[in-house]
Amino acid sequence: MFEIGSLRISWRELLDIGLVAFIFYRVILLVRGTRAVSVIYGLVLLLVVYYLSGEFGLFTLNWLLANFLGSIFLVVIILFQRDVRKALSQVGAGGLWRRSKAGEDVVNQLASALLGMAEKRVGALVVIEKNVPLGDVVDRGVKLSARISRDLLLTIFFPDSPLHDGAVIISGDEILAAGCILPLAVGVERAQNLGTRHRAALGITEETDAVAVVVSEESGRISVAAGGEMTASLDEVRLKRVLKRAWEK
């Protein structure tokens, strides 16, 4: 039992307060910088309107908002289904799943392959698995379980190869699978002007913590997607820096 003036707090109450504070802190970190923030602002505004409608006797509006907010948990799950799935997968993966790190040679092999394909304008999509396992994506492709090499990647993405149009999934220093089908980013204005590979890169990074690297078949530019955001036109130095960070975090 802790005493602060006339206030007495037990260790259970302190633990309860600490856990709630930690949960709110993690939720803020998960939604920060995502489209979920604007929806949360809208829900807060509805709560304010609901309170004011009760204070000023606007009974019809108050009744409508009361019925709507009564199903708030269902509304949140529907609105944030992708964000909730990503959050739960990250919580489940954190601390339990640990990928093996790649050495300098693996980074150089991957960078060399991507730069070579960019020079010849060969389209490619490479996804680097991090803490969230991509087993369901791997199962939809052709399993390889082969060590990363420049020649193998160039062979996979050769235009006449049957695996050319799919994504390659990498974990540690190993190519898990090729020809994998990824979820496409939808409902995002910037995604409407992108090709299928770029939308797939955004889609997989919205749902997981993976990093996706895309080589454009039209322009030969190399782009990287992480956290549902895309950075375009990477040169050799920036590409290698991005790849190293992908294995470090």
C-alpha positions, 0 to 999 in steps of 0.5 A: 500500500502506498500513501500520497497525502490522504490518498492510498494506492495499492500495488494492484492499482498501480499495476492496473494504471501502468498497464493501461498507460502502456497499452495506450502508448503502444496504440499511439505508436501503431497508428501514428503516421497512418490514415487511422489518425484522421478516422480517430479524430472523426470519432473524437469529434462525434463524442464531443457532439454527442456530449454537447447534444445531451447538454443542450437538449438535442434529444434526436441527435443525442439518440442517434449518436448514442445508438451509433456509439453503442456499436463503437467497437464493431465500427472500429474493427470494420474501419481499422481491420487492416491496421488491427490485423497488422498490429496484432501480427506485430505484437505476436511476432515481437520478441518471439520471431527473430530473423537471421541477419544478412552479411555484407556479401548478401547485401551486395549480391541483392543490390547488384542484381537490382541495379543490373535489372534497373539498367536493363529495365527489367521489372522486379519485386523483392520483399524482405521479411522482418519480424512478421512472418510471411508464411502465408505469402510464401505458400502462394508462391514457388518455394526455393529455399536457396541462398541469395545470389545475383545470378539466381535473382536475374534468372528469376526475373528474366522476362521469359521466366514464368516467375517473372511477374511475382514477388521474391520473398527473402528472409535472412540470407535465403530466398524463401520463394518466388512468383508470390502474389501480394495484396494490392494497396487499395483506397489510397489516392497515390496508389491509383497512379502506380503500376501493379508491382508498386501497389503490391509493394505498398500493400504488403508493407501496409499489412506487415513490417516487411520492406519491399524493393521495386524495379520499374519496367517502364523507367528502370527506377528503383523504389522502396516501400516500408510502412505503407510509404514509398520512396522512389529513385534510389541510387546505388548508395541509398539502395545499399543503405536501405537494404542494410537497415532492412536487416538491422531493424 
